Amino acid sequence: MRRTWTWHFDLPPDRLWPVLADTSRFNEAMGLPPYVLEETPQPNGTVLRRGSGKAAGFALAWEEKPYEWIANRHFRQARLFTKGPFRRFGPVFDIEPAGSGSKVSYALEWEPLTFVGRLFGRKLAEQAGTAVEKRVLQAVAFASGERPTMFDMPAPELPPGARERAAALATTIDSSPYGNGLGKRLSDYVLGGMASDLAHLKPKLLAREFGVAQRSAIEACLAAVSAGLLSMQWDLLCTNCRGPKLSAVSLAELPRGAHCPSCNIDYDRDFERNVELAFTPAPAIRPLMAGGYCLSGPMATPHVPVQLLLAPGERRTIDIALPPGRYRMRTLHPGAVADIDHDGGAFPGLRATATGVEATAAGEAGRISFGNDADFELAALIEDRTWTRDVLTATEVISLQVFRDLFAEATLRPGDDAAVGQIALLFTDLRGSTALYERVGDAVAFNIVREHFAFLGSIVRDHNGAVVKTIGDAVMASFGDPADAVRAALAMQARIAEFNRANAAERALAIKLGIHVGSSVMVSLNDRLDYFGSTVNMAARLQGQSTGGDIVLSRAVADDPAVKPLLESVPTRDESVSLKGFDRPVGFVRVLPRES
């Protein structure tokens, strides 16, 4: 049986899809309870997902089939019930261009299981559809900018005194140098936001919602952890579905790998890609129920533009034009994959077998063929191989000064280490500091050196970096982006020149600067996170080639596409030198003082 609702909206499909396909938010807004799935691997590698719960006064038990979807066009999902009024129940959503807008169809399909289902099935479906229609209209109004929030939600139940505690914590956050004036907004978000957003709070998404810089939101979230408004968790994301399948409250508890029961695969830890720092409300402020409101909808894996559920022997061709990019074709169960570097035009087809997938000849542009040659039902999909920039990775957060300042005790467990594929390291050192002490006296020189450390640290933070350590008069700082490291060095060069112009000659400073980028190994050393390896050695030795007032950049840094524009307006000179521990002469770029 089927009941369909149809609407016409002025927005195009790609504007409507992100809100209308957000099944987790929809289910929460409709008052459905969160649920968990029991996932059981099958002999053929697929996973049987069984759920249970209660809705509309009925006790329910079901097998949850994988969703099907085509981004910006269609999704459907079915649950096969063993308990409740229906044998099968699920939504079908379609969206198609209509002039400058869209035609949207939402259908509910059901098959009665009990007498109640036969007698009241249509009425229950009608009630559910009416509730969906209300939320659809709200979601579209939000997408068009007519509403500040997606849904009107009832106030959540909070522990006694939660609002008063949250107000006090907001003040504490704003008094922190890292609160960035976001304490009240963050407190209100925790108290009134949707649980779907708060269970795995991503500060980069929060930054977009608040309309602030990413670093401001990241710093505010970490300040909120320090104050007690939020808790932080290190999530080990599955390399397939990219869901947080294992979480730890500290780096020291994070294992080197995990198992994803949804994908039935084991996967490794990669600090640059799949170790994410996320946040959740402190239980004393806003406790959240276990589980999710929709565990496998289209927006749960937004990197997947197509997922189809194929019966044995089924062939299907769909209409979708994928933009150029790096894609992977695979099934939900473990097996061979096919990586595609798509330049545009026709896209290869997908042939699935019991052991995985293979690419087949491309058909016409805008159409992709799928086939299942296995003897069992399976889900085949195409995913974007690029990891989302909304993930706050461990490598990124550890390279921020706020993390070093507020969570200095956060270290790896003894004996553990983590490979970091790219880290930019900046070394500084004062030239002639001993002579400075002799010229102006110990007390004056000490204050000058202390001031120099203060403004260097401020510049590092302002450019998304972190001071790893100081050694005598030297500073070692880390940056996730080499362009940030170069901007910081140029700011340091300018700040020292300004200091020298404002002070007598005997108080003048000469700072040596060197930067290199490359892979490194992160370890716990002297109760703090540190780096070691050839990248560290090279950065330190390049700093040694600085004469003071100049900046020495490795070729890897100078040739970075984001760094090249920064060097166009400053005087530079290409040089090379033989360095101890390196077999060949090392080329580098010297950024000369502007006065030269």
VENHUKA-V367102 format. One line per field, one symbol per residue. phi: phi as a letter, one per 40 degrees, with the letter a starting at -180 (. if undefined). A space follows every 10 residues. Layout:
phi = ???
//
This chain:
phi = .abbbbbbbc ccdcccddcc cccccdcccc gcccabbcbb cbdcgcbcbb baiaafgbcb aacccccbab dgbaaaabbb cbahcbcaaa cbbbbacagc babbbbbbba bcbbdccccb dccccccccc ccddcccccc ccccgcbcbc bcbccccbcd gccccccccc cccccccbcf gbdccccccc cbcccdccca cbccccdccc gbcdcccccc ccccccchcb bbacbccccc cgcccabbca ccccccaabc cccfbcaccb ccbbbbcbba ccdcbacbcc gbcacacdcc bccbcbabbb cdgcbabbca bccdibbbba bcccicbbcb bcchgcbccb bbbcbhbacb dcccdgbbcb abcccacabb abbccccccc cccddccccb cdccccbccc bccdgcabcb caacbbbbac cgcccccccb gccccccccc cccccccccd ccbgbaccab bgcbbbbbac bccccccccc ccdcccccdc ccbcdcccbb bcbababica bcbcbfgacb bahccccccc ccdcccchgb bbbccccccc dccdccccbb cbacaaacbc gbcbdbcabc ccdccc
//
